[in-house]
């Protein structure tokens, strides 16, 4: 009705005719045809008088008043009643988009396993939220070796294909150049963001339980599985990777973390039958690789004597790439093991209980073997 009234007010009218009349012939008042065909003498001299649209002084104020009231009505109209195209367009203009949360974690600066484990826990926490992206890990505790530490881990993340998923970045970098945060690539540039630095207690409270099957499937879909360049010719061999945590972990200082050689030798014998006969359509001799450190309470002669490949103080990129592509993985009580174990596509992962909980599909070492290993470690501890 309002639109029709506006059209009526805007339409030009004929002088002496109501405002709803139009200029066409059919709208003129009915007269006798014979009379109209013979104009009087006055009209003969002056000619036919032309009609002019009348412009009333009250039209402009009245039109403004109607338009103003219509705008107010649409502005405060309930959403359920705003069905007309005009009402819909007005309501949509009023909608605003909330800022996109960008979450950051406080980077750990101790060892590689702990550093990336912390990033994955925070990334999983953000994954389970309704909205938001993981911006990266920011070093709030500056250390002298940070530049080299950052370069080494950026290289490691790049080799796994996760350099854009797990970034080493800080909130202030977004104010300098938003493209630094690669997680925002798919976010419209005009979308505002809100930086949130999370306390580690927020996302670590559930520990590895936050790595749910759907999250593990998601993060594995982003990993690039490829051989280390020095081991490219061994990529098709059925492989068992064994990580033995040594170095600063020994029975004298780390009674609860140290696992003796006998623990791993027994597990290798138990699980080497799990190795497939063929891999990638090829039949190669199985490969059993031991990764550890040269500084160790026990030496590794027992492993080399059995023909196992022992790599000490190896490049971390080589270690993790081998573990990611392994068919069987035997873990140690270490965050260094748990990261590639979670990302690995190994069908069999053997887990010895420690503070990080296992994933659903992992094999947990039986209590008997674990107790025997701890008793042997206690004996070593008595000799310290």
N, C-alpha and C positions, 0 to 999 in steps of 0.2 A: 504494500500500500504506500509506503514511504517513497519508494522508487517511482511509482506511478505519479504521485503528487509532485515530485521533482520534475518529471518529464512534462507534466501539465504546466508548471510554472515557467519552464524554459521555453515551451512552445509559443511562437508568435501568434497573436490573436488579431481578428478583424475588428476595426473600430465599430462600435455599436452592436457587436455580437459577443455572446458570453465567452469567457476565457477558454472554454473547452472546444470552441469552434476552430476549424482549420481554414487554410486559405483556399482550398479547392472549391470548384463550382458547386459541387454537391452539397456544400455546407452553407451556401447563401440562402437567405429566407425565400420561401416560396412566393412567387408573384405571378400575376396573369401574364402569359406569354405574349399576348397581343400588345399589352401595355408596355412591356419591356422592349418590344421590337420597334416601337414608335416613341423615341425619347421626346420630352417636351422641348419647348423652344429654348428654355434656359440651358438645358443640357446640350442643345445643338451648338450654342455659342461657346460654351466652355469645354465641351467635349466630355467624355466619360471620366468621372472622378476615380482615381486609383485608390485602392485600399492600402492603408499603412498599418504595420503592427504597432499595437499600443504597449508602452513600457510603463508599468505602474511603479511608483517610487518605493512601494513596500515590498517588491519582489526580492531584492537583494538581501535585506535584513531577514526576511522570512526564510529564504533559501539557506542562509547561514545558520539560522536557528534550528532548522530541521536537520541539516547536516551535522551540526554539533551534537544534537540529541541522539541522532542515529549512531554516531561514533561512541558516545558514552554508553549507549544501550549494548552495543556489541562488545565493548571493553569489559563490561561487568556481566555479560551473559553467561549463564552456567554452561559448562563444557557439553552437557547432554543436549542443550538446545542450539548450540552453535553448528547448525547443519548447512547453512547457506554458504556459497562460495565466498561471499564477502566476509562473513563472520569467521570462517575458517582461516582466511588469509590474515585477518587481524590478530587472531589468537596465536597463530604460528609465529608472527613477528615478536610476540612477547616472550616466547620460549627462550631459555638460556641454557647453555651447555656447561655442566659442572667441570671444573679443572680435572685433568687426568692425573691421578696419583703416580708419581715416579719414585720407586722405593730404592734406597741405597743401604748397603751393609757396611759395617766398619771392618776394613780389611785386616786379617790376621797377618802377622809378619814373622811367624816362627818357621814352619816347614811347609813344603809344597802340599802334602796331603791335607794338613789342617787348613791351609789357605783356601784350597779349592773345595774342600768339604763344606766349609762355612758358606762359600758362595752358592753351592748347590742347595744347601738348606734354605737360604734366603730366597733363592729363585723358586724353589718349590712352594714356599710360603706364599709368594706373590701369585704363583700359578693357580693356587686354590682360592684366591680372592675373586670377588665378582668383577672388579675392574682394576686397572693399573698395570704397569710394566716394571721390570727390574732394570734399574739404571746402571748398577754396577757396584763394585767394592771400592771404597775410598779409604786410604791410609790416614787415619786420624792420629796415629802415633808415628811420627816421622823417624826413620832410622837412616843411618849413614849409607847403608848398602841398598836403599830402596830403588834407585834407578836401575841397577843391575838385576835386582829381584823382580822388578816389574817387567823388564825386557824378557827375562827367562820364562816367566809364566805367560806372557803374551804369546811367545813362540809356542809354548806347550799347548795353550788353548787353540791356537791357529792350526796346529797339526791335527787336533781332534775335530776341527771344524766348528768350534764353539766360541770363536773370538767375538762374534756379534751377539751372542747369547749371554755369556759371562764376561762382562767388561770390567776393566779396571778404570773406573771413572768416578768423579766427584760431582756433587750438586752444583758447585759454582761454575763448572765447565759449561753448563747449559746456558748460563747468562752470557758467556763469551761466544759460544757457537753451538747452537742446538744440535747440529749434525754430529757432534761428538758422541752423543748418546745414540748408538745405532738401533737401540730398541724402539726409538721413536720414528723409524723410517716409514712405517705404515700409518702414522698418526698425522692428520691434516695439520699443516703448518700454522693455521689460525687457531688451532685448539690450544687453550691455555693448559699449563701443567703445574702441578704442585709437588715440590720436592719434599720427600719424607725420609729421614735417616732413622733406620730401625735399630733399636737396642737388640743385641744378640739374644737376650733372654726371650724376646718376643717370638723369634722364629726357631730357636733351638730347644724350646720347651718340649717338643715332641720328638726331638732328635731324628733319627732316620725313619721313624714311623711316618714322617711327612712325605717320604718317597713312596707314595702309593703306586699301585700298578699302572694307573692311567698316566701319572707323572713320569714314571720310568719309561713307559712306551713313548711318551712325547719327547723326552730328552734324548732317548736313543735314536729317534727318527732324525735328529739333527746332527748326530755324530758321523764323522767320516772315518770309516774303517779302512785303513791302508797300511802296508808294511813299512817298517823302518828301512831306509834305503840300503843299509848294510845287510839286511835280512830278506831282501826281496825274493831271492831264490829259495827261501825256506817258507814262504807264505802259504804254500800248498801242502805243507807237511802237517799232519795231525800234531797239535802242540799242547803240552801241559806246562803252564807257567806257575812257578812257585816263588812266592816272595817271603824271604826270611829277614825279619827286622833285627838288625844288629846295630853297630855303631855305638851310640850312647845308651843303648838298651842292653844291659848285661845282668846276670844274677846277683851281682853285688849291689847295684843301685836301683834295679827295676825288677824286683822279685815277682810281681804280679804280671809283668808284661813279657818277660823272657820265656821263650819256648826253645827247648834243646833240639839238637839235630835229630835225635831219635823220634821226636814228634812228627817231623816232616818226612823222614824216611818211611815210617809206618804208613802215613797217608798216601805217599807216592805209590807204594806197593798196593794199597787198597784201591786206588782210583785209576791206575794206569790202564786197567782193562776197559775203562769208560771211554778211552780215546777211540775215535772212529777209524775204520779201516781205510777209508778214502776221504778226501777233502777236495772240494772244488772239481770233482770229477777225476781226480788224480790219486794214484796210490803211491804214497811216499812213506819212508821210514818215519816212525813217530819221533817227536822231538820233546825232550824234557829239559826245561831251562830253569836254572836256579838264579834268582836275582837277590843280591845281598851286598854287604859292605866288607871291605878288607879288614877293618878294625872289628874284631869279633872275639868273644870269649872262647869259642870253639872254632877250630879250622874246618875246612870243607873237603878234606881228603876223602871222607866216606862217600861223598857225592861224585867226585871225579873218578874214583875207583869203580863205580858202577856205570860209568859211561855217560853220566849226565853232564849237560853243558852248564858251566858255572860262570856267571858274569858278575864281577865285583866292581862296585863304584861305577856302574854303567851310566850312560847318558839317560836322564829321566825320560826323554822323548822315546828312546829305544825301549825302555822298560814298559812304559804305559802302552805304546803301540803294540808291543808283543802281547801284553795282557789283554788288550781290547780284542785282538784277533784270536786268542787262545780258545781251545775247545774245552779244556779243564783248567780251572784256576784254584790254587790252594793259597789261602790268605794267611797273613800274619796278624797279630794284634796291633794294627797300625792304621792310621788314617790314610797312609800312603797306599795301602791295599784297597781300602773301601771305595775310593773314588773310581779307579778303573774297574773294580768288581761290579759296581752299580751300573756303569756304562757298558761293560763288556757284554758281548753276545754269546759268551760261553754257556753251553747247556748245563754244565756242572760247575758250581762254585762251592768250595768247601770253607766253612767259617768256623773259627775257634772263638768261643764267647769272650767278649770284652765289653767296654762301655758302650760302643755303638751296637745297636741291635741289628739282627740280620733281616734281609728281605725274605718275602714269603717262599720263594723258590730255591733258596740256598740250602745246602746240606750242612747241618750243625754237627760238629765233632761230638761223638758220644762221651758221656761223662767219665767212663772208665779210662779212656785214653787221656782225656784232659787231666784227670787226677794223677795218673802216672807221670805225665810230663811235669806237673807242678811239684810232685815229690822229688823228681830228679833236679829240678831247679833249686829246690830248698837245700838239697845236698851240696850243690855248687855254692850256694849262698853261705853255707857253714864254713866253707874253705876260704872265704874272702878275708 
